[in-house]
Amino acid sequence: MSTFVKIGRVSDIPPLGARCVKTLGTSIGVFRTADDRIYAIENRCPHRGGPLSEGIVHGTSVTCPLHNTVVSLVTGEVEGPDGGSVMTVAVDVVDGVIFVDLPNARAA
């Protein structure tokens, strides 16, 4: 079972910025692109576990702050030679309010 949880407004996240949402069981990074699209992915780089929400957002990707691994915000796939992926999370934006789908979890 999954539940969409309100996590804030688009305006709470700066353009090319991110916010970390802690849930029971995992941490989700919620990202805003330069053109105001919102994406959510697991907040753990598959390379060395770095906090992706502290990385640099560019286009529809984020670069891990630890070892420069680039992860697609759209697919969760690593872009480049390292390989790997992270879980993507469904997002809905209604009147500027962000909701993320947190399967089997409640916002902590």
DRENPA-3360 file (N, C-alpha, C; in nm, 2 decimals, always signed):
BEGIN
1 = MSTFVKIG = +0.08/-0.12/+0.00/+0.00/+0.00/+0.00/+0.09/+0.12/+0.00 ~ +0.05/+0.22/-0.07/+0.13/+0.35/-0.08/+0.04/+0.46/-0.04 ~ +0.10/+0.57/+0.01/+0.03/+0.69/+0.06/+0.10/+0.81/+0.01 ~ +0.03/+0.90/-0.06/+0.09/+1.03/-0.09/+0.09/+1.12/+0.03 ~ +0.20/+1.17/+0.06/+0.22/+1.26/+0.18/+0.26/+1.40/+0.14 ~ +0.19/+1.50/+0.19/+0.23/+1.64/+0.17/+0.36/+1.66/+0.23 ~ +0.46/+1.72/+0.16/+0.59/+1.75/+0.22/+0.62/+1.90/+0.21 ~ +0.54/+1.98/+0.15/+0.57/+2.12/+0.14/+0.53/+2.18/+0.01;
9 = RVSDIPPL = +0.58/+2.30/-0.01/+0.55/+2.37/-0.14/+0.67/+2.37/-0.23 ~ +0.64/+2.39/-0.36/+0.75/+2.40/-0.45/+0.84/+2.52/-0.41 ~ +0.78/+2.63/-0.37/+0.86/+2.74/-0.33/+0.95/+2.72/-0.21 ~ +0.93/+2.61/-0.13/+1.02/+2.57/-0.02/+1.15/+2.52/-0.07 ~ +1.16/+2.48/-0.19/+1.29/+2.43/-0.25/+1.34/+2.53/-0.35 ~ +1.46/+2.57/-0.33/+1.51/+2.67/-0.43/+1.53/+2.60/-0.57 ~ +1.52/+2.68/-0.68/+1.56/+2.62/-0.81/+1.70/+2.55/-0.80 ~ +1.71/+2.44/-0.86/+1.83/+2.36/-0.86/+1.87/+2.32/-0.72;
17 = GARCVKTL = +1.77/+2.30/-0.63/+1.79/+2.27/-0.49/+1.72/+2.14/-0.46 ~ +1.73/+2.10/-0.33/+1.67/+1.97/-0.29/+1.63/+1.98/-0.14 ~ +1.55/+1.89/-0.10/+1.51/+1.88/+0.04/+1.51/+1.73/+0.07 ~ +1.55/+1.69/+0.19/+1.55/+1.56/+0.24/+1.43/+1.53/+0.32 ~ +1.36/+1.42/+0.29/+1.24/+1.38/+0.36/+1.27/+1.24/+0.42 ~ +1.27/+1.24/+0.56/+1.30/+1.11/+0.62/+1.17/+1.04/+0.65 ~ +1.17/+0.91/+0.62/+1.05/+0.82/+0.64/+1.09/+0.71/+0.72 ~ +1.00/+0.63/+0.76/+1.03/+0.51/+0.83/+1.09/+0.41/+0.73;
25 = GTSIGVFR = +1.21/+0.38/+0.74/+1.28/+0.29/+0.66/+1.37/+0.35/+0.55 ~ +1.35/+0.47/+0.51/+1.44/+0.53/+0.41/+1.44/+0.68/+0.42 ~ +1.53/+0.74/+0.34/+1.53/+0.88/+0.32/+1.51/+0.91/+0.17 ~ +1.43/+1.01/+0.15/+1.40/+1.05/+0.01/+1.45/+1.19/-0.02 ~ +1.52/+1.21/-0.13/+1.56/+1.34/-0.18/+1.45/+1.39/-0.27 ~ +1.41/+1.52/-0.25/+1.31/+1.58/-0.34/+1.38/+1.70/-0.40 ~ +1.38/+1.70/-0.53/+1.46/+1.79/-0.61/+1.38/+1.88/-0.70 ~ +1.42/+2.01/-0.71/+1.36/+2.10/-0.80/+1.45/+2.14/-0.91;
33 = TADDRIYA = +1.41/+2.13/-1.04/+1.50/+2.17/-1.15/+1.48/+2.32/-1.18 ~ +1.57/+2.37/-1.27/+1.56/+2.51/-1.30/+1.43/+2.55/-1.36 ~ +1.36/+2.46/-1.43/+1.23/+2.49/-1.48/+1.11/+2.44/-1.40 ~ +1.14/+2.42/-1.27/+1.04/+2.39/-1.16/+0.98/+2.26/-1.17 ~ +1.04/+2.16/-1.24/+0.99/+2.02/-1.23/+1.04/+1.97/-1.09 ~ +0.96/+1.88/-1.03/+0.99/+1.82/-0.90/+1.01/+1.67/-0.92 ~ +1.12/+1.62/-0.87/+1.15/+1.47/-0.87/+1.18/+1.43/-0.73 ~ +1.16/+1.30/-0.71/+1.20/+1.24/-0.58/+1.26/+1.10/-0.60;
41 = IENRCPHR = +1.38/+1.08/-0.54/+1.45/+0.96/-0.55/+1.51/+0.92/-0.41 ~ +1.55/+0.80/-0.40/+1.61/+0.76/-0.28/+1.73/+0.84/-0.25 ~ +1.75/+0.89/-0.13/+1.86/+0.98/-0.10/+1.99/+0.92/-0.06 ~ +2.03/+0.82/-0.14/+2.15/+0.74/-0.11/+2.22/+0.70/-0.24 ~ +2.33/+0.76/-0.27/+2.40/+0.73/-0.39/+2.44/+0.58/-0.40 ~ +2.42/+0.51/-0.51/+2.45/+0.37/-0.52/+2.60/+0.34/-0.52 ~ +2.68/+0.45/-0.54/+2.83/+0.43/-0.55/+2.88/+0.41/-0.41 ~ +2.87/+0.51/-0.32/+2.92/+0.50/-0.19/+2.83/+0.55/-0.08;
49 = GGPLSEGI = +2.70/+0.56/-0.11/+2.60/+0.60/-0.01/+2.59/+0.74/+0.03 ~ +2.65/+0.83/-0.06/+2.64/+0.97/-0.03/+2.50/+1.03/-0.03 ~ +2.47/+1.14/+0.04/+2.34/+1.20/+0.05/+2.32/+1.28/-0.08 ~ +2.24/+1.23/-0.17/+2.22/+1.29/-0.30/+2.15/+1.43/-0.28 ~ +2.07/+1.45/-0.18/+2.00/+1.58/-0.16/+2.10/+1.69/-0.13 ~ +2.23/+1.66/-0.10/+2.33/+1.76/-0.08/+2.42/+1.78/-0.20 ~ +2.38/+1.71/-0.31/+2.45/+1.72/-0.44/+2.41/+1.84/-0.52 ~ +2.47/+1.84/-0.64/+2.45/+1.95/-0.73/+2.34/+1.91/-0.84;
57 = VHGTSVTC = +2.23/+1.98/-0.85/+2.13/+1.95/-0.95/+2.16/+2.02/-1.08 ~ +2.16/+1.95/-1.19/+2.18/+2.01/-1.32/+2.10/+1.94/-1.42 ~ +2.02/+2.01/-1.49/+1.92/+1.95/-1.59/+1.83/+1.86/-1.51 ~ +1.82/+1.74/-1.54/+1.73/+1.64/-1.47/+1.82/+1.53/-1.40 ~ +1.94/+1.58/-1.35/+2.03/+1.49/-1.29/+2.08/+1.55/-1.16 ~ +2.14/+1.47/-1.07/+2.21/+1.52/-0.95/+2.35/+1.46/-0.94 ~ +2.45/+1.54/-0.90/+2.58/+1.48/-0.89/+2.60/+1.46/-0.74 ~ +2.64/+1.34/-0.70/+2.67/+1.31/-0.56/+2.78/+1.40/-0.50;
65 = PLHNTVVS = +2.76/+1.45/-0.38/+2.86/+1.54/-0.33/+2.99/+1.47/-0.28 ~ +2.99/+1.33/-0.28/+3.11/+1.26/-0.23/+3.21/+1.23/-0.34 ~ +3.16/+1.16/-0.45/+3.25/+1.12/-0.55/+3.21/+1.15/-0.69 ~ +3.12/+1.25/-0.71/+3.08/+1.30/-0.84/+3.00/+1.20/-0.93 ~ +2.94/+1.10/-0.87/+2.86/+1.01/-0.94/+2.73/+1.09/-0.98 ~ +2.69/+1.07/-1.11/+2.57/+1.15/-1.16/+2.46/+1.05/-1.17 ~ +2.34/+1.09/-1.11/+2.22/+1.00/-1.11/+2.11/+1.08/-1.17 ~ +2.03/+1.01/-1.26/+1.92/+1.07/-1.33/+1.80/+1.08/-1.23;
73 = LVTGEVEG = +1.75/+1.20/-1.22/+1.63/+1.22/-1.14/+1.50/+1.16/-1.20 ~ +1.51/+1.13/-1.33/+1.39/+1.08/-1.40/+1.39/+0.93/-1.38 ~ +1.50/+0.86/-1.40/+1.50/+0.71/-1.40/+1.57/+0.65/-1.27 ~ +1.65/+0.73/-1.20/+1.72/+0.68/-1.09/+1.85/+0.60/-1.13 ~ +1.87/+0.60/-1.26/+1.99/+0.53/-1.31/+2.12/+0.61/-1.30 ~ +2.23/+0.55/-1.27/+2.36/+0.62/-1.27/+2.39/+0.65/-1.42 ~ +2.44/+0.77/-1.44/+2.47/+0.81/-1.58/+2.62/+0.81/-1.59 ~ +2.68/+0.71/-1.65/+2.82/+0.70/-1.67/+2.87/+0.56/-1.65;
81 = PDGGSVMT = +3.00/+0.54/-1.63/+3.06/+0.41/-1.63/+3.03/+0.33/-1.51 ~ +3.00/+0.39/-1.40/+2.99/+0.31/-1.27/+2.87/+0.22/-1.27 ~ +2.76/+0.26/-1.32/+2.64/+0.18/-1.31/+2.57/+0.18/-1.18 ~ +2.45/+0.12/-1.17/+2.37/+0.12/-1.05/+2.25/+0.21/-1.06 ~ +2.17/+0.21/-0.96/+2.05/+0.29/-0.96/+1.99/+0.31/-0.82 ~ +1.90/+0.40/-0.81/+1.83/+0.43/-0.68/+1.68/+0.42/-0.71 ~ +1.60/+0.40/-0.61/+1.46/+0.40/-0.62/+1.40/+0.54/-0.66 ~ +1.31/+0.54/-0.76/+1.24/+0.67/-0.78/+1.11/+0.66/-0.71;
89 = VAVDVVDG = +1.06/+0.78/-0.68/+0.94/+0.80/-0.60/+0.84/+0.89/-0.67 ~ +0.72/+0.84/-0.69/+0.62/+0.92/-0.76/+0.59/+1.05/-0.68 ~ +0.57/+1.16/-0.76/+0.55/+1.29/-0.71/+0.42/+1.35/-0.78 ~ +0.35/+1.42/-0.70/+0.23/+1.49/-0.75/+0.24/+1.64/-0.70 ~ +0.22/+1.73/-0.79/+0.22/+1.87/-0.74/+0.08/+1.93/-0.77 ~ +0.01/+1.98/-0.67/-0.12/+2.03/-0.68/-0.12/+2.17/-0.63 ~ -0.15/+2.27/-0.71/-0.15/+2.41/-0.67/-0.02/+2.45/-0.60 ~ +0.09/+2.41/-0.64/+0.22/+2.44/-0.58/+0.26/+2.36/-0.46;
97 = VIFVDLPN = +0.17/+2.27/-0.42/+0.20/+2.18/-0.30/+0.25/+2.05/-0.35 ~ +0.36/+2.00/-0.29/+0.43/+1.88/-0.33/+0.38/+1.76/-0.25 ~ +0.34/+1.65/-0.31/+0.30/+1.53/-0.25/+0.40/+1.42/-0.30 ~ +0.45/+1.33/-0.22/+0.53/+1.22/-0.26/+0.47/+1.09/-0.22 ~ +0.48/+0.99/-0.30/+0.42/+0.86/-0.27/+0.52/+0.78/-0.19 ~ +0.49/+0.76/-0.06/+0.58/+0.69/+0.03/+0.52/+0.55/+0.05 ~ +0.56/+0.45/-0.02/+0.50/+0.31/-0.01/+0.54/+0.26/+0.13 ~ +0.43/+0.21/+0.19/+0.44/+0.14/+0.32/+0.52/+0.22/+0.43;
105 = ARAA = +0.50/+0.35/+0.42/+0.58/+0.44/+0.52/+0.49/+0.56/+0.55 ~ +0.53/+0.62/+0.66/+0.47/+0.75/+0.70/+0.58/+0.84/+0.72 ~ +0.56/+0.97/+0.69/+0.66/+1.07/+0.71/+0.70/+1.07/+0.85 ~ +0.83/+1.07/+0.88/+0.88/+1.07/+1.02/+0.90/+1.21/+1.07;
% end
